[in-house]
Amino acid sequence: MIFFWRQTVQQPDCSIHTDPLDLLRRFVPTPLKAVYRIGSLRVTVQTNDITLFPAFPLVDIPLPGERLLEWKLIRDLDAPGLLDPPLFLTCGALSIVEMGSACFLGLDHERGELLGFIGAEVDARTHQEFLVPFLCQMTNEAFLPAEEAERSGFHATEQTND
């Protein structure tokens, strides 16, 4: 004789959420804002962590004809680890740089926006000495013609932070 025990298990309803999921952290508030000049570009930096501001002098007066770019740098407390060597992906007007789980950068060349997620273990020194120059390089190359950007090697090669 074979007996089967039936246990009633209620399935959780995964569709009920008080807040929508935001896996891409699109709605993380970035209340801190500053404006800098990088080369001939005017860069607005928005962030949720004051340590992510570049150590550059602030800019007050816009210059006629200067190009604008916006950085949105988010300190992601859920992103573990330290920086890995950069891995570059480019598709049309979008450039993506991934540096392990600690840093993810996306640059939209057409919209003039750079979005960066920086992990909690990336300290202020590493940010200022490695990431800020890297972000400046991405910024300066944001407005280069595609063929010139390819020749510069920024999008096609891997760089290390040794």
N, C-alpha and C positions, 0 to 999 in steps of 0.2 A: 504494500500500500504506500502511495506517495502522497505527501501532504505539501501543500503550498501555503505559505503565509503571505497574506496580502497586507501590505502596509500602505496607507494612504499618505502620500507626500505632496504637499502643496508646492506647486512650481512658483518661484518668485516672478513677479511681473517686472521685467526689465524696462518696460516702456514708461513707467511712472517715475518722473524725476521732478524735484522741486525747482531745480535749475538745469538748463541744458548743459550737456557735456561740452567742454571746450578743450579738447585734446591739443589743439594747436595754440592754445593760450592767446587767442585773438582778443579777448576781452580783459586781459590783465591791465589794471590801471597803471599808467605811467605818468604820475603827477609832476615829476621833476623835469624841467626843461631848460636848456641853455643853447646859445647860438655861438658857433665858432667859424673861423675861416680856415679852410684847408686848401692851400694853393690859391686858385682863382675861384674856388667854390665856397658858397655860404652853406654851412651844415647846421641843421637844427637837430639837437639830440634830445630825445625823450627817453626817460628810464624810470624804473621803480626802485633803483638803488643808486645812491649818490656816489658810491665808489666806482660806478661804471662811466662817469663823466671823464672825458679826456683831460689831461693836465695841460690844456692850452689856454691862452688868453681869450676872454670873452669878446664878442663883437657887438657893437652897438649900432653902427651906421651901415646900412646897405649901400653897396656900390652899384652904379648904373650898369646894367647888362650882365651882372654876375649870375651864374647858374646856381640853382638851389638843389639841395639833396637833404633828405631826412633820414636820420638814424633812429630806430626804435630798438633800444637795448633792454632786454628783460632778464633780470636775475631769476633763474629757474631753480628753485630750491629742491625740485624733484629730479634734477639732472645730476647724477653722480659722476665722480671721476675727475681726472685731470685732462689736459689737452693732449690729443693724439696728433700725428702729422696730418695736415689738411688733405682732404679728398675733394676734388673739384668736379662739379657737374654743370654743364651749360646747355641750355635749350632756348634758342632764340634770344629774347631779351631778358631771360632769367638766368642768373648765376647762383649756384648753391655751393656752399663750402661747409663740409662736415668735419669736425675735429673730435671724433669719438662722441661719447654720450655727453661730454661737458660743454660742447659748443656747436651750434648750428646757425649758419648765416645764410640769408637769402637777399639777393640784390635784384630789384626790378629796374632795369636800365631805362625803360620807357617812362615809368612813373617817378623815377628819381627817389626810390625808397630802399633803405637797407634795414632788414629786420634781423635781429640777433637774439638768440637764447643762450645765456651763459650760465653754466652750472655753479652751484654754491661753493665747490672746492677750488674754483679758479680764483686765486687771491688777487688783491689790488695790484701787486707788483707785476705779476704775470700779465694781467690785463693791460697795464700801462706800457710795459716793455715789449710785449709781443702782440697782443690783440689790437691795441690802438694803432700801431704802425701798419698792421695788416688791414684794418678797416680803412685807414687812409689810402692805402694802395688800391683797395677795391673802389673807394670813392673817386680817386683820380682816374681810374680806368673805366668808370661808369659811363662816361661820355665819349670815350674813344670809339672810332668806327670799328666794326667787328673785325676787319682784317688787321688793323693795327693792334687791337687787343690780343689777337692770336699771336702776332709776332712778339708781343711783349712777354709771352709765355705764362702770363698769370692764369689763364683759364685752362691751359693744356698740361701743366706740369704739377707735380707734387712738391711742396716745400716742407722742410722740417724746421723745427724750433730748437735745434741743438745749441 
